[in-house]
């Protein structure tokens, strides 16, 4: 559960201090540097935070919900019915039978 509280604490800090640096968060919270870096990267990736700057000197801002891009949910791969045989099984069995029978008809 500590993981979720770190996310909440960092979001709350950035909300109160827009434009803060990672060093500011580290100085004012009890969260370790690696955890802060990981959380900031994840929150930036999912567009909860916006970062500005360059070369490892980023300022962080909270993205307003209306400014967040709309992302469609990931499509789930089509599931093959479990009660039917794999369509390649028949071909495989025919090739195996021909090799075992000494005739190569592929």
VENQUIQUI-V34450 format. One record per residue. N is the residue number from 1. RES is the residue in one letter. BURIAL is 1 if it has 24 or more other C-alpha atoms within 12 Angstrom, else 0. Layout:
n:res:burial
N:RES:BURIAL
N:RES:BURIAL
This chain:
n:res:burial
1:X:0
2:X:0
3:X:0
4:X:0
5:X:0
6:X:1
7:X:1
8:X:0
9:X:1
10:X:1
11:X:1
12:X:0
13:X:1
14:X:1
15:X:0
16:X:0
17:X:0
18:X:1
19:X:1
20:X:1
21:X:1
22:X:1
23:X:0
24:X:1
25:X:1
26:X:0
27:X:0
28:X:0
29:X:0
30:X:0
31:X:1
32:X:0
33:X:0
34:X:0
35:X:1
36:X:1
37:X:1
38:X:0
39:X:1
40:X:1
41:X:0
42:X:0
43:X:1
44:X:1
45:X:0
46:X:0
47:X:1
48:X:1
49:X:1
50:X:1
51:X:1
52:X:0
53:X:0
54:X:0
55:X:0
56:X:0
57:X:0
58:X:0
59:X:1
60:X:1
61:X:1
62:X:1
63:X:1
64:X:0
65:X:0
66:X:0
67:X:0
68:X:0
69:X:0
70:X:0
71:X:0
72:X:0
73:X:0
74:X:0
75:X:0
76:X:0
77:X:0
78:X:0
79:X:0
80:X:0
81:X:0
82:X:0
83:X:0
84:X:0
85:X:0
86:X:0
87:X:0
88:X:0
89:X:0
90:X:0
91:X:0
92:X:0
93:X:0
94:X:0
95:X:0
96:X:0
97:X:0
98:X:0
99:X:0
100:X:0
101:X:0
102:X:0
103:X:0
104:X:0
105:X:0
106:X:0
